[in-house]
Amino acid sequence: MLMLRTFMTLVLMLTPHWEVASSALPGAASQPRHHVVEIQAFQFQPQRTVVLPGDTIQWINRDIVPHTVTANGGTWESQTLGEGQSWEVIVENNGVYSYFCEFHPNMTGVLAAH
């Protein structure tokens, strides 16, 4: 009986690890994720977001002043976002994408897609 209990405990301990490991195998399908970046206190929070191609990033303005989300080099640009408004982009390729607010250029953020 003790041997059976030890075996079952070992199986239960290993099962979650196996499931996590199998989802990380090369070629394993993963669903696109949705990430939220809040604009608050004149900052993008989080300032750096790690994503995968196919993921959606949503910026929500929590400040009472307007902001934009503008990629360096003009790859993408939001409309002016008033308080409570949001804007989304889907990441299509691997790369590092820096962005800023046109009204407040000291506000910067980074999307790292890989």
CNS distance restraints for C-alpha pairs under 8 A (distance, minus, plus):
assign (resid   1 and name CA) (resid   5 and name CA) 6.25 0.50 0.50
assign (resid   2 and name CA) (resid   6 and name CA) 6.13 0.50 0.50
assign (resid   3 and name CA) (resid   7 and name CA) 6.15 0.50 0.50
assign (resid   4 and name CA) (resid   8 and name CA) 6.15 0.50 0.50
assign (resid   5 and name CA) (resid   9 and name CA) 6.10 0.50 0.50
assign (resid   6 and name CA) (resid  10 and name CA) 6.17 0.50 0.50
assign (resid   7 and name CA) (resid  11 and name CA) 6.24 0.50 0.50
assign (resid   8 and name CA) (resid  12 and name CA) 6.15 0.50 0.50
assign (resid   9 and name CA) (resid  13 and name CA) 6.10 0.50 0.50
assign (resid  10 and name CA) (resid  14 and name CA) 6.18 0.50 0.50
assign (resid  11 and name CA) (resid  15 and name CA) 6.05 0.50 0.50
assign (resid  12 and name CA) (resid  16 and name CA) 7.53 0.50 0.50
assign (resid  13 and name CA) (resid  17 and name CA) 7.59 0.50 0.50
assign (resid  14 and name CA) (resid  18 and name CA) 6.14 0.50 0.50
assign (resid  15 and name CA) (resid  19 and name CA) 6.30 0.50 0.50
assign (resid  16 and name CA) (resid  20 and name CA) 6.32 0.50 0.50
assign (resid  17 and name CA) (resid  21 and name CA) 6.06 0.50 0.50
assign (resid  18 and name CA) (resid  22 and name CA) 5.98 0.50 0.50
assign (resid  19 and name CA) (resid  23 and name CA) 6.43 0.50 0.50
assign (resid  20 and name CA) (resid  24 and name CA) 6.64 0.50 0.50
assign (resid  21 and name CA) (resid  25 and name CA) 6.64 0.50 0.50
assign (resid  22 and name CA) (resid  28 and name CA) 7.59 0.50 0.50
assign (resid  23 and name CA) (resid  28 and name CA) 5.78 0.50 0.50
assign (resid  23 and name CA) (resid  29 and name CA) 7.62 0.50 0.50
assign (resid  23 and name CA) (resid  30 and name CA) 7.77 0.50 0.50
assign (resid  24 and name CA) (resid  28 and name CA) 6.51 0.50 0.50
assign (resid  32 and name CA) (resid  52 and name CA) 7.59 0.50 0.50
assign (resid  32 and name CA) (resid  53 and name CA) 7.89 0.50 0.50
assign (resid  32 and name CA) (resid  54 and name CA) 5.42 0.50 0.50
assign (resid  32 and name CA) (resid  55 and name CA) 4.69 0.50 0.50
assign (resid  32 and name CA) (resid  56 and name CA) 7.29 0.50 0.50
assign (resid  33 and name CA) (resid  54 and name CA) 7.69 0.50 0.50
assign (resid  33 and name CA) (resid  55 and name CA) 4.83 0.50 0.50
assign (resid  33 and name CA) (resid  56 and name CA) 6.28 0.50 0.50
assign (resid  34 and name CA) (resid  55 and name CA) 5.93 0.50 0.50
assign (resid  34 and name CA) (resid  56 and name CA) 4.82 0.50 0.50
assign (resid  34 and name CA) (resid  57 and name CA) 5.94 0.50 0.50
assign (resid  34 and name CA) (resid  58 and name CA) 7.42 0.50 0.50
assign (resid  35 and name CA) (resid  55 and name CA) 7.52 0.50 0.50
assign (resid  35 and name CA) (resid  56 and name CA) 6.18 0.50 0.50
assign (resid  35 and name CA) (resid  57 and name CA) 4.77 0.50 0.50
assign (resid  35 and name CA) (resid  58 and name CA) 6.10 0.50 0.50
assign (resid  36 and name CA) (resid  57 and name CA) 5.90 0.50 0.50
assign (resid  36 and name CA) (resid  58 and name CA) 4.83 0.50 0.50
assign (resid  36 and name CA) (resid  59 and name CA) 5.87 0.50 0.50
assign (resid  36 and name CA) (resid  60 and name CA) 7.36 0.50 0.50
assign (resid  37 and name CA) (resid  44 and name CA) 6.30 0.50 0.50
assign (resid  37 and name CA) (resid  45 and name CA) 5.40 0.50 0.50
assign (resid  37 and name CA) (resid  46 and name CA) 5.96 0.50 0.50
assign (resid  37 and name CA) (resid  57 and name CA) 7.24 0.50 0.50
assign (resid  37 and name CA) (resid  58 and name CA) 6.09 0.50 0.50
assign (resid  37 and name CA) (resid  59 and name CA) 4.73 0.50 0.50
assign (resid  37 and name CA) (resid  60 and name CA) 6.45 0.50 0.50
assign (resid  38 and name CA) (resid  44 and name CA) 5.82 0.50 0.50
assign (resid  38 and name CA) (resid  45 and name CA) 5.11 0.50 0.50
assign (resid  38 and name CA) (resid  46 and name CA) 7.25 0.50 0.50
assign (resid  38 and name CA) (resid  59 and name CA) 5.63 0.50 0.50
assign (resid  38 and name CA) (resid  60 and name CA) 4.95 0.50 0.50
assign (resid  38 and name CA) (resid  61 and name CA) 6.14 0.50 0.50
assign (resid  38 and name CA) (resid  62 and name CA) 6.60 0.50 0.50
assign (resid  39 and name CA) (resid  43 and name CA) 5.57 0.50 0.50
assign (resid  39 and name CA) (resid  44 and name CA) 4.73 0.50 0.50
assign (resid  39 and name CA) (resid  45 and name CA) 6.21 0.50 0.50
assign (resid  39 and name CA) (resid  59 and name CA) 6.86 0.50 0.50
assign (resid  39 and name CA) (resid  60 and name CA) 5.89 0.50 0.50
assign (resid  39 and name CA) (resid  61 and name CA) 4.66 0.50 0.50
assign (resid  39 and name CA) (resid  62 and name CA) 5.50 0.50 0.50
assign (resid  39 and name CA) (resid  63 and name CA) 6.58 0.50 0.50
assign (resid  40 and name CA) (resid  44 and name CA) 6.60 0.50 0.50
assign (resid  40 and name CA) (resid  45 and name CA) 7.09 0.50 0.50
assign (resid  40 and name CA) (resid  61 and name CA) 6.67 0.50 0.50
assign (resid  40 and name CA) (resid  62 and name CA) 5.10 0.50 0.50
assign (resid  40 and name CA) (resid  63 and name CA) 5.28 0.50 0.50
assign (resid  41 and name CA) (resid  63 and name CA) 6.40 0.50 0.50
assign (resid  42 and name CA) (resid  63 and name CA) 7.27 0.50 0.50
assign (resid  42 and name CA) (resid 104 and name CA) 7.86 0.50 0.50
assign (resid  42 and name CA) (resid 107 and name CA) 6.47 0.50 0.50
assign (resid  43 and name CA) (resid  47 and name CA) 7.40 0.50 0.50
assign (resid  43 and name CA) (resid 107 and name CA) 5.64 0.50 0.50
assign (resid  43 and name CA) (resid 108 and name CA) 7.38 0.50 0.50
assign (resid  44 and name CA) (resid 107 and name CA) 6.92 0.50 0.50
assign (resid  44 and name CA) (resid 108 and name CA) 6.83 0.50 0.50
assign (resid  44 and name CA) (resid 109 and name CA) 6.10 0.50 0.50
assign (resid  46 and name CA) (resid 109 and name CA) 7.90 0.50 0.50
assign (resid  47 and name CA) (resid 108 and name CA) 7.11 0.50 0.50
assign (resid  47 and name CA) (resid 109 and name CA) 4.72 0.50 0.50
assign (resid  47 and name CA) (resid 110 and name CA) 6.32 0.50 0.50
assign (resid  48 and name CA) (resid 109 and name CA) 5.83 0.50 0.50
assign (resid  48 and name CA) (resid 110 and name CA) 4.73 0.50 0.50
assign (resid  48 and name CA) (resid 111 and name CA) 5.94 0.50 0.50
assign (resid  48 and name CA) (resid 112 and name CA) 7.37 0.50 0.50
assign (resid  49 and name CA) (resid 110 and name CA) 6.34 0.50 0.50
assign (resid  49 and name CA) (resid 111 and name CA) 4.98 0.50 0.50
assign (resid  49 and name CA) (resid 112 and name CA) 6.21 0.50 0.50
assign (resid  50 and name CA) (resid 111 and name CA) 5.94 0.50 0.50
assign (resid  50 and name CA) (resid 112 and name CA) 4.76 0.50 0.50
assign (resid  50 and name CA) (resid 113 and name CA) 5.93 0.50 0.50
assign (resid  50 and name CA) (resid 114 and name CA) 7.78 0.50 0.50
assign (resid  51 and name CA) (resid  55 and name CA) 6.31 0.50 0.50
assign (resid  51 and name CA) (resid  91 and name CA) 7.86 0.50 0.50
assign (resid  51 and name CA) (resid 111 and name CA) 6.91 0.50 0.50
assign (resid  51 and name CA) (resid 112 and name CA) 6.03 0.50 0.50
assign (resid  51 and name CA) (resid 113 and name CA) 4.72 0.50 0.50
assign (resid  51 and name CA) (resid 114 and name CA) 6.67 0.50 0.50
assign (resid  52 and name CA) (resid  91 and name CA) 7.22 0.50 0.50
assign (resid  52 and name CA) (resid  94 and name CA) 7.27 0.50 0.50
assign (resid  52 and name CA) (resid 113 and name CA) 4.99 0.50 0.50
assign (resid  52 and name CA) (resid 114 and name CA) 5.37 0.50 0.50
assign (resid  53 and name CA) (resid  90 and name CA) 7.74 0.50 0.50
assign (resid  53 and name CA) (resid  91 and name CA) 5.04 0.50 0.50
assign (resid  53 and name CA) (resid  92 and name CA) 4.98 0.50 0.50
assign (resid  53 and name CA) (resid  93 and name CA) 5.29 0.50 0.50
assign (resid  53 and name CA) (resid  94 and name CA) 6.18 0.50 0.50
assign (resid  53 and name CA) (resid 113 and name CA) 6.24 0.50 0.50
assign (resid  53 and name CA) (resid 114 and name CA) 6.97 0.50 0.50
assign (resid  54 and name CA) (resid  90 and name CA) 5.99 0.50 0.50
assign (resid  54 and name CA) (resid  91 and name CA) 5.39 0.50 0.50
assign (resid  54 and name CA) (resid  92 and name CA) 5.71 0.50 0.50
assign (resid  55 and name CA) (resid  90 and name CA) 5.70 0.50 0.50
assign (resid  55 and name CA) (resid  91 and name CA) 5.70 0.50 0.50
assign (resid  56 and name CA) (resid  88 and name CA) 6.67 0.50 0.50
assign (resid  56 and name CA) (resid  89 and name CA) 5.73 0.50 0.50
assign (resid  56 and name CA) (resid  90 and name CA) 4.38 0.50 0.50
assign (resid  56 and name CA) (resid  91 and name CA) 6.40 0.50 0.50
assign (resid  57 and name CA) (resid  88 and name CA) 5.48 0.50 0.50
assign (resid  57 and name CA) (resid  89 and name CA) 5.48 0.50 0.50
assign (resid  57 and name CA) (resid  90 and name CA) 6.31 0.50 0.50
assign (resid  57 and name CA) (resid  91 and name CA) 7.61 0.50 0.50
assign (resid  58 and name CA) (resid  86 and name CA) 6.64 0.50 0.50
assign (resid  58 and name CA) (resid  87 and name CA) 5.61 0.50 0.50
assign (resid  58 and name CA) (resid  88 and name CA) 4.30 0.50 0.50
assign (resid  58 and name CA) (resid  89 and name CA) 6.74 0.50 0.50
assign (resid  59 and name CA) (resid  69 and name CA) 7.78 0.50 0.50
assign (resid  59 and name CA) (resid  86 and name CA) 5.36 0.50 0.50
assign (resid  59 and name CA) (resid  87 and name CA) 5.42 0.50 0.50
assign (resid  59 and name CA) (resid  88 and name CA) 6.36 0.50 0.50
assign (resid  60 and name CA) (resid  84 and name CA) 6.37 0.50 0.50
assign (resid  60 and name CA) (resid  85 and name CA) 5.86 0.50 0.50
assign (resid  60 and name CA) (resid  86 and name CA) 4.29 0.50 0.50
assign (resid  60 and name CA) (resid  87 and name CA) 6.80 0.50 0.50
assign (resid  61 and name CA) (resid  66 and name CA) 7.67 0.50 0.50
assign (resid  61 and name CA) (resid  67 and name CA) 7.13 0.50 0.50
assign (resid  61 and name CA) (resid  81 and name CA) 6.39 0.50 0.50
assign (resid  61 and name CA) (resid  82 and name CA) 6.58 0.50 0.50
assign (resid  61 and name CA) (resid  83 and name CA) 5.34 0.50 0.50
assign (resid  61 and name CA) (resid  84 and name CA) 5.29 0.50 0.50
assign (resid  61 and name CA) (resid  85 and name CA) 5.72 0.50 0.50
assign (resid  61 and name CA) (resid  86 and name CA) 6.26 0.50 0.50
assign (resid  62 and name CA) (resid  83 and name CA) 5.66 0.50 0.50
assign (resid  62 and name CA) (resid  84 and name CA) 5.69 0.50 0.50
assign (resid  63 and name CA) (resid  82 and name CA) 7.97 0.50 0.50
assign (resid  63 and name CA) (resid  83 and name CA) 5.61 0.50 0.50
assign (resid  63 and name CA) (resid  84 and name CA) 7.81 0.50 0.50
assign (resid  64 and name CA) (resid  82 and name CA) 7.14 0.50 0.50
assign (resid  64 and name CA) (resid  83 and name CA) 5.04 0.50 0.50
assign (resid  65 and name CA) (resid  82 and name CA) 6.51 0.50 0.50
assign (resid  65 and name CA) (resid  83 and name CA) 6.51 0.50 0.50
assign (resid  66 and name CA) (resid  80 and name CA) 6.26 0.50 0.50
assign (resid  66 and name CA) (resid  81 and name CA) 5.36 0.50 0.50
assign (resid  66 and name CA) (resid  82 and name CA) 4.62 0.50 0.50
assign (resid  66 and name CA) (resid  83 and name CA) 6.62 0.50 0.50
assign (resid  66 and name CA) (resid 103 and name CA) 7.82 0.50 0.50
assign (resid  67 and name CA) (resid  80 and name CA) 5.81 0.50 0.50
assign (resid  67 and name CA) (resid  81 and name CA) 5.29 0.50 0.50
assign (resid  67 and name CA) (resid  82 and name CA) 6.86 0.50 0.50
assign (resid  67 and name CA) (resid 101 and name CA) 5.80 0.50 0.50
assign (resid  67 and name CA) (resid 102 and name CA) 7.16 0.50 0.50
assign (resid  67 and name CA) (resid 103 and name CA) 6.24 0.50 0.50
assign (resid  67 and name CA) (resid 104 and name CA) 7.51 0.50 0.50
assign (resid  68 and name CA) (resid  77 and name CA) 7.32 0.50 0.50
assign (resid  68 and name CA) (resid  78 and name CA) 5.70 0.50 0.50
assign (resid  68 and name CA) (resid  79 and name CA) 6.35 0.50 0.50
assign (resid  68 and name CA) (resid  80 and name CA) 5.16 0.50 0.50
assign (resid  68 and name CA) (resid  81 and name CA) 5.91 0.50 0.50
assign (resid  68 and name CA) (resid 100 and name CA) 7.42 0.50 0.50
assign (resid  68 and name CA) (resid 101 and name CA) 4.72 0.50 0.50
assign (resid  68 and name CA) (resid 102 and name CA) 5.89 0.50 0.50
assign (resid  68 and name CA) (resid 103 and name CA) 7.12 0.50 0.50
assign (resid  69 and name CA) (resid  77 and name CA) 5.75 0.50 0.50
assign (resid  69 and name CA) (resid  78 and name CA) 5.26 0.50 0.50
assign (resid  69 and name CA) (resid  79 and name CA) 7.90 0.50 0.50
assign (resid  69 and name CA) (resid  99 and name CA) 6.45 0.50 0.50
assign (resid  69 and name CA) (resid 100 and name CA) 5.80 0.50 0.50
assign (resid  69 and name CA) (resid 101 and name CA) 5.31 0.50 0.50
assign (resid  69 and name CA) (resid 102 and name CA) 7.49 0.50 0.50
assign (resid  70 and name CA) (resid  74 and name CA) 6.79 0.50 0.50
assign (resid  70 and name CA) (resid  76 and name CA) 6.09 0.50 0.50
assign (resid  70 and name CA) (resid  77 and name CA) 4.30 0.50 0.50
assign (resid  70 and name CA) (resid  78 and name CA) 6.30 0.50 0.50
assign (resid  70 and name CA) (resid  99 and name CA) 5.25 0.50 0.50
assign (resid  70 and name CA) (resid 100 and name CA) 5.34 0.50 0.50
assign (resid  70 and name CA) (resid 101 and name CA) 6.03 0.50 0.50
assign (resid  70 and name CA) (resid 102 and name CA) 6.78 0.50 0.50
assign (resid  71 and name CA) (resid  75 and name CA) 5.64 0.50 0.50
assign (resid  71 and name CA) (resid  76 and name CA) 5.41 0.50 0.50
assign (resid  71 and name CA) (resid  77 and name CA) 6.18 0.50 0.50
assign (resid  71 and name CA) (resid  97 and name CA) 6.77 0.50 0.50
assign (resid  71 and name CA) (resid  98 and name CA) 5.89 0.50 0.50
assign (resid  71 and name CA) (resid  99 and name CA) 4.10 0.50 0.50
assign (resid  71 and name CA) (resid 100 and name CA) 6.52 0.50 0.50
assign (resid  72 and name CA) (resid  97 and name CA) 7.38 0.50 0.50
assign (resid  72 and name CA) (resid  98 and name CA) 5.74 0.50 0.50
assign (resid  72 and name CA) (resid  99 and name CA) 5.33 0.50 0.50
assign (resid  72 and name CA) (resid 100 and name CA) 7.26 0.50 0.50
assign (resid  78 and name CA) (resid  87 and name CA) 6.42 0.50 0.50
assign (resid  79 and name CA) (resid  87 and name CA) 7.89 0.50 0.50
assign (resid  81 and name CA) (resid  85 and name CA) 5.41 0.50 0.50
assign (resid  81 and name CA) (resid  86 and name CA) 6.52 0.50 0.50
assign (resid  81 and name CA) (resid  87 and name CA) 7.70 0.50 0.50
assign (resid  91 and name CA) (resid 113 and name CA) 7.49 0.50 0.50
assign (resid  93 and name CA) (resid 113 and name CA) 7.06 0.50 0.50
assign (resid  94 and name CA) (resid 112 and name CA) 7.66 0.50 0.50
assign (resid  94 and name CA) (resid 113 and name CA) 4.70 0.50 0.50
assign (resid  94 and name CA) (resid 114 and name CA) 4.89 0.50 0.50
assign (resid  95 and name CA) (resid 112 and name CA) 6.04 0.50 0.50
assign (resid  95 and name CA) (resid 113 and name CA) 5.14 0.50 0.50
assign (resid  95 and name CA) (resid 114 and name CA) 6.57 0.50 0.50
assign (resid  96 and name CA) (resid 110 and name CA) 6.88 0.50 0.50
assign (resid  96 and name CA) (resid 111 and name CA) 5.73 0.50 0.50
assign (resid  96 and name CA) (resid 112 and name CA) 4.47 0.50 0.50
assign (resid  96 and name CA) (resid 113 and name CA) 6.12 0.50 0.50
assign (resid  97 and name CA) (resid 110 and name CA) 5.58 0.50 0.50
assign (resid  97 and name CA) (resid 111 and name CA) 4.99 0.50 0.50
assign (resid  97 and name CA) (resid 112 and name CA) 6.34 0.50 0.50
assign (resid  97 and name CA) (resid 113 and name CA) 8.00 0.50 0.50
assign (resid  98 and name CA) (resid 108 and name CA) 7.22 0.50 0.50
assign (resid  98 and name CA) (resid 109 and name CA) 5.80 0.50 0.50
assign (resid  98 and name CA) (resid 110 and name CA) 4.40 0.50 0.50
assign (resid  98 and name CA) (resid 111 and name CA) 6.38 0.50 0.50
assign (resid  99 and name CA) (resid 108 and name CA) 5.61 0.50 0.50
assign (resid  99 and name CA) (resid 109 and name CA) 5.25 0.50 0.50
assign (resid  99 and name CA) (resid 110 and name CA) 6.12 0.50 0.50
assign (resid 100 and name CA) (resid 104 and name CA) 7.62 0.50 0.50
assign (resid 100 and name CA) (resid 105 and name CA) 5.82 0.50 0.50
assign (resid 100 and name CA) (resid 106 and name CA) 7.32 0.50 0.50
assign (resid 100 and name CA) (resid 107 and name CA) 5.46 0.50 0.50
assign (resid 100 and name CA) (resid 108 and name CA) 4.27 0.50 0.50
assign (resid 100 and name CA) (resid 109 and name CA) 6.20 0.50 0.50
assign (resid 101 and name CA) (resid 105 and name CA) 5.34 0.50 0.50
assign (resid 101 and name CA) (resid 106 and name CA) 7.62 0.50 0.50
assign (resid 101 and name CA) (resid 107 and name CA) 5.73 0.50 0.50
assign (resid 101 and name CA) (resid 108 and name CA) 6.86 0.50 0.50
